[in-house]
Amino acid sequence: MTEAHDDIREGLGKMKGSREEPQARRWDREEMARVVVDCGFRLHQEVGPGLLESVYEVVLAKMLEERGLRVARQVAVPIKVMGMRFDEGFRADLIVEEALWVELKSVEHLAPVYS
């Protein structure tokens, strides 16, 4: 585990959407990924394209929470570049169960950089 991972984990408890549960379920990563993809697909079917990323983000987070997953939104991810540290170099749209990062895109065409 890197120092950056420790920083992220520490900040997760303070983020919107994150909640402490004394006996939280331990999710298998494959099962968790299936739930995220299923919710994303259902959201796409129901709402379709054209909304702002922030709308998809809040709805997807709520859908995942309703399925029993802990979700943190807009988590600041520190980076180190050229010997300098920046506490907010990147913001993860969603981090699910402190294990799966979800980056939402609401664009007409996906650019290779999104991969």
PyMOL commands that set and color helices and strands:
alter all, ss='L'
color gray80, all
select helices_A, chain A and resi 3-12+29-47+53-66+112-114
alter helices_A, ss='H'
color red, helices_A
select strands_A, chain A and resi 71-81+84-96+100-102
alter strands_A, ss='S'
color yellow, strands_A
deselect
rebuild
show_as cartoon
